[in-house]
Amino acid sequence: MRGRMAALVLAAAAFALLPEAAYACPVCFGGAEGPMAEGVNNGIMLLLGVIGAVQLGFVALFVGIWRRGRKLQDCKKAFNVIDGEVG
């Protein structure tokens, strides 16, 4: 446990003494040109597409459940139940 804590303190000290390691990448720093920025933008669009597809899947699931429930209700209403006493 002490060894882990010492390693953590040593890593924090190294990052504090070497601030160059914490600099932003060129895209985040303001350089919006180049293949790296284009790759980041393509990755963002891909992830937005995946999220949109998952949300459409959920909508389709709930619409399907709603339609099946409505169809079942219509089927139940089609039966005529005769009220009477058993006995």
N, CA, C and O of each residue as an XYZ file, in Angstrom:
348
protein
N       0.825     -1.188      0.000
C       0.000      0.000      0.000
C       0.872      1.255      0.000
O       0.574      2.230     -0.691
N       1.959      1.219      0.788
C       2.870      2.361      0.834
C       3.569      2.551     -0.501
O       3.797      3.679     -0.938
N       3.907      1.439     -1.147
C       4.586      1.512     -2.435
C       3.706      2.156     -3.494
O       4.185      2.919     -4.332
N       2.428      1.846     -3.452
C       1.480      2.437     -4.395
C       1.336      3.941     -4.160
O       1.307      4.731     -5.103
N       1.249      4.313     -2.908
C       1.107      5.724     -2.572
C       2.362      6.494     -2.976
O       2.273      7.616     -3.475
N       3.520      5.897     -2.761
C       4.774      6.546     -3.143
C       4.855      6.703     -4.659
O       5.308      7.735     -5.153
N       4.421      5.693     -5.392
C       4.427      5.777     -6.852
C       3.468      6.863     -7.329
O       3.768      7.583     -8.282
N       2.334      6.982     -6.681
C       1.358      8.012     -7.045
C       1.910      9.411     -6.779
O       1.758     10.310     -7.606
N       2.547      9.590     -5.632
C       3.142     10.883     -5.306
C       4.276     11.202     -6.274
O       4.406     12.346     -6.710
N       5.087     10.223     -6.613
C       6.182     10.414     -7.555
C       5.658     10.792     -8.942
O       6.224     11.670     -9.594
N       4.598     10.150     -9.393
C       4.004     10.474    -10.694
C       3.425     11.877    -10.686
O       3.583     12.609    -11.663
N       2.761     12.271     -9.610
C       2.202     13.615     -9.517
C       3.314     14.660     -9.522
O       3.170     15.711    -10.147
N       4.417     14.385     -8.833
C       5.548     15.305     -8.818
C       6.175     15.411    -10.198
O       6.572     16.499    -10.618
N       6.269     14.294    -10.906
C       6.842     14.312    -12.262
C       5.981     15.149    -13.190
O       6.510     15.923    -13.987
N       4.672     15.009    -13.105
C       3.786     15.811    -13.948
C       3.842     17.296    -13.572
O       3.699     18.163    -14.434
N       4.046     17.580    -12.298
C       4.134     18.977    -11.872
C       5.439     19.615    -12.343
O       5.475     20.806    -12.656
N       6.509     18.822    -12.394
C       7.806     19.349    -12.806
C       7.982     19.358    -14.326
O       8.852     20.059    -14.844
N       7.169     18.590    -15.037
C       7.257     18.534    -16.499
C       5.934     18.982    -17.109
O       5.164     18.139    -17.568
N       5.644     20.276    -17.128
C       4.343     20.736    -17.615
C       4.156     20.543    -19.117
O       3.031     20.630    -19.609
N       5.241     20.282    -19.859
C       5.096     20.057    -21.300
C       4.243     18.827    -21.587
O       3.592     18.748    -22.629
N       4.246     17.883    -20.676
C       3.467     16.659    -20.877
C       1.970     16.936    -20.818
O       1.173     16.147    -21.327
N       1.584     18.045    -20.205
C       0.162     18.353    -20.045
C      -0.354     19.324    -21.100
O      -1.515     19.727    -21.038
N       0.479     19.711    -22.070
C       0.031     20.632    -23.114
C      -1.055     19.982    -23.966
O      -1.084     18.765    -24.151
N      -1.926     20.809    -24.468
C      -3.003     20.311    -25.329
C      -2.438     19.917    -26.681
O      -1.381     20.394    -27.094
N      -3.157     19.044    -27.358
C      -2.761     18.647    -28.708
C      -2.990     19.836    -29.653
O      -3.684     20.781    -29.280
N      -2.427     19.809    -30.854
C      -2.590     20.946    -31.764
C      -4.046     21.252    -32.103
O      -4.405     22.412    -32.309
N      -4.878     20.230    -32.162
C      -6.295     20.461    -32.472
C      -6.965     21.214    -31.328
O      -7.703     22.172    -31.560
N      -6.711     20.788    -30.101
C      -7.324     21.441    -28.945
C      -6.708     22.815    -28.694
O      -7.365     23.712    -28.166
N      -5.463     22.969    -29.071
C      -4.753     24.215    -28.814
C      -5.153     25.308    -29.797
O      -4.899     26.486    -29.544
N      -5.774     24.936    -30.912
C      -6.254     25.961    -31.825
C      -5.926     25.709    -33.279
O      -6.439     26.427    -34.137
N      -5.105     24.733    -33.605
C      -4.788     24.437    -34.999
C      -5.882     23.578    -35.599
O      -5.892     22.363    -35.403
N      -6.807     24.190    -36.331
C      -7.959     23.465    -36.855
C      -7.712     22.942    -38.265
O      -8.662     22.536    -38.934
N      -6.485     22.941    -38.730
C      -6.187     22.408    -40.047
C      -5.355     21.144    -39.893
O      -4.727     20.911    -38.861
N      -5.368     20.348    -40.929
C      -4.504     19.187    -40.939
C      -5.269     17.888    -40.800
O      -6.465     17.873    -40.510
N      -4.550     16.800    -41.015
C      -5.196     15.487    -40.983
C      -5.685     15.078    -39.596
O      -6.652     14.326    -39.477
N      -5.029     15.565    -38.553
C      -5.460     15.213    -37.200
C      -6.832     15.809    -36.891
O      -7.689     15.139    -36.315
N      -7.034     17.057    -37.272
C      -8.330     17.703    -37.045
C      -9.407     17.028    -37.877
O     -10.535     16.860    -37.415
N      -9.071     16.641    -39.093
C     -10.046     15.960    -39.952
C     -10.419     14.597    -39.369
O     -11.581     14.192    -39.409
N      -9.427     13.901    -38.832
C      -9.696     12.610    -38.201
C     -10.572     12.746    -36.969
O     -11.472     11.935    -36.752
N     -10.317     13.762    -36.166
C     -11.138     14.003    -34.969
C     -12.576     14.314    -35.374
O     -13.519     13.800    -34.773
N     -12.740     15.151    -36.387
C     -14.091     15.483    -36.845
C     -14.809     14.254    -37.396
O     -15.999     14.069    -37.140
N     -14.100     13.413    -38.147
C     -14.717     12.186    -38.666
C     -15.109     11.246    -37.525
O     -16.157     10.603    -37.579
N     -14.272     11.170    -36.501
C     -14.603     10.333    -35.339
C     -15.829     10.840    -34.611
O     -16.662     10.047    -34.173
N     -15.952     12.147    -34.474
C     -17.126     12.729    -33.820
C     -18.383     12.408    -34.616
O     -19.406     12.035    -34.042
N     -18.309     12.552    -35.941
C     -19.481     12.259    -36.777
C     -19.855     10.785    -36.704
O     -21.039     10.449    -36.676
N     -18.864      9.905    -36.672
C     -19.148      8.476    -36.557
C     -19.850      8.169    -35.237
O     -20.831      7.426    -35.211
N     -19.353      8.735    -34.149
C     -19.973      8.480    -32.847
C     -21.385      9.062    -32.773
O     -22.273      8.453    -32.177
N     -21.598     10.230    -33.371
C     -22.957     10.777    -33.415
C     -23.885      9.871    -34.213
O     -25.049      9.692    -33.852
N     -23.369      9.301    -35.297
C     -24.170      8.366    -36.090
C     -24.535      7.111    -35.308
O     -25.666      6.630    -35.386
N     -23.580      6.586    -34.558
C     -23.851      5.393    -33.747
C     -24.895      5.702    -32.679
O     -25.812      4.911    -32.460
N     -24.762      6.842    -32.016
C     -25.731      7.232    -30.984
C     -27.119      7.400    -31.598
O     -28.113      6.961    -31.019
N     -27.187      8.039    -32.778
C     -28.474      8.210    -33.461
C     -29.098      6.879    -33.833
O     -30.307      6.699    -33.691
N     -28.279      5.934    -34.313
C     -28.800      4.621    -34.681
C     -29.345      3.874    -33.462
O     -30.382      3.217    -33.552
N     -28.660      3.969    -32.339
C     -29.133      3.307    -31.109
C     -30.446      3.934    -30.647
O     -31.361      3.223    -30.230
N     -30.541      5.250    -30.720
C     -31.785      5.907    -30.313
C     -32.937      5.532    -31.243
O     -34.059      5.318    -30.783
N     -32.673      5.452    -32.535
C     -33.719      5.013    -33.470
C     -34.142      3.578    -33.179
O     -35.317      3.237    -33.316
N     -33.198      2.743    -32.783
C     -33.529      1.377    -32.404
C     -34.454      1.328    -31.199
O     -35.396      0.536    -31.171
N     -34.194      2.166    -30.206
C     -35.077      2.222    -29.045
C     -36.465      2.718    -29.427
O     -37.466      2.191    -28.941
N     -36.535      3.713    -30.281
C     -37.841      4.215    -30.726
C     -38.592      3.113    -31.454
O     -39.785      2.916    -31.219
N     -37.902      2.388    -32.341
C     -38.545      1.302    -33.073
C     -39.025      0.203    -32.117
O     -40.093     -0.375    -32.320
N     -38.242     -0.081    -31.087
C     -38.636     -1.086    -30.101
C     -39.924     -0.684    -29.393
O     -40.848     -1.490    -29.285
N     -39.995      0.551    -28.912
C     -41.171      0.988    -28.176
C     -42.394      1.131    -29.079
O     -43.514      0.872    -28.638
N     -42.200      1.537    -30.334
C     -43.323      1.597    -31.273
C     -43.844      0.191    -31.540
O     -45.055     -0.019    -31.607
N     -42.943     -0.767    -31.691
C     -43.361     -2.157    -31.888
C     -44.130     -2.702    -30.695
O     -45.146     -3.375    -30.867
N     -43.655     -2.418    -29.492
C     -44.363     -2.856    -28.284
C     -45.738     -2.196    -28.212
O     -46.716     -2.856    -27.862
N     -45.830     -0.915    -28.536
C     -47.102     -0.203    -28.500
C     -48.069     -0.802    -29.513
O     -49.245     -0.990    -29.202
N     -47.593     -1.108    -30.729
C     -48.465     -1.699    -31.750
C     -48.952     -3.086    -31.341
O     -50.118     -3.424    -31.545
N     -48.059     -3.889    -30.763
C     -48.479     -5.233    -30.323
C     -49.520     -5.138    -29.211
O     -50.478     -5.911    -29.188
N     -49.336     -4.201    -28.295
C     -50.312     -4.026    -27.220
C     -51.664     -3.585    -27.755
O     -52.702     -4.063    -27.296
N     -51.658     -2.675    -28.726
C     -52.906     -2.212    -29.320
C     -53.599     -3.346    -30.076
O     -54.822     -3.478    -30.031
N     -52.804     -4.163    -30.769
C     -53.372     -5.297    -31.502
C     -53.972     -6.323    -30.534
O     -55.017     -6.909    -30.817
N     -53.317     -6.535    -29.405
C     -53.830     -7.468    -28.402
C     -55.129     -6.944    -27.795
O     -56.056     -7.720    -27.567
N     -55.209     -5.645    -27.531
C     -56.441     -5.060    -26.998
C     -57.585     -5.213    -28.000
O     -58.707     -5.540    -27.613
N     -57.311     -4.981    -29.279
C     -58.337     -5.140    -30.304
C     -58.805     -6.587    -30.380
O     -59.989     -6.854    -30.586
N     -57.871     -7.520    -30.211
C     -58.205     -8.941    -30.251
C     -59.079     -9.319    -29.046
O     -60.025    -10.095    -29.183
N     -58.760     -8.771    -27.875
C     -59.550     -9.059    -26.682
C     -60.953     -8.471    -26.793
O     -61.913     -9.080    -26.320
N     -61.087     -7.308    -27.405
C     -62.395     -6.671    -27.552
C     -63.275     -7.411    -28.549
O     -64.496     -7.257    -28.531
N     -62.671     -8.207    -29.411
C     -63.437     -8.924    -30.425
C     -64.222    -10.092    -29.822
O     -65.214    -10.532    -30.402
N     -63.791    -10.592    -28.674
C     -64.490    -11.696    -28.041
C     -65.696    -11.177    -27.273
O     -65.604    -10.188    -26.545
N     -66.806    -11.840    -27.439
C     -68.012    -11.493    -26.683
C     -68.120    -12.452    -25.512
O     -68.247    -13.664    -25.687
N     -68.068    -11.898    -24.342
C     -68.177    -12.715    -23.144
C     -69.638    -12.670    -22.690
O     -70.231    -11.600    -22.546
N     -70.194    -13.852    -22.471
C     -71.565    -13.953    -22.009
C     -71.552    -14.008    -20.492
O     -70.940    -14.892    -19.893
N     -72.225    -13.062    -19.890
C     -72.301    -13.037    -18.428
C     -73.361    -14.036    -17.990
O     -74.466    -14.061    -18.532
N     -73.028    -14.831    -17.038
C     -73.982    -15.814    -16.548
C     -73.447    -16.469    -15.286
O     -72.300    -16.274    -14.886
N     -74.277    -17.209    -14.710
C     -73.897    -17.893    -13.477
C     -73.555    -19.334    -13.796
O     -74.213    -19.996    -14.598
N     -72.542    -19.777    -13.165
C     -72.136    -21.154    -13.315
C     -72.675    -21.905    -12.106
O     -72.487    -21.490    -10.962
N     -73.328    -22.985    -12.374
C     -73.734    -23.635    -11.178
C     -74.783    -24.576    -11.324
O     -75.203    -25.190    -10.343
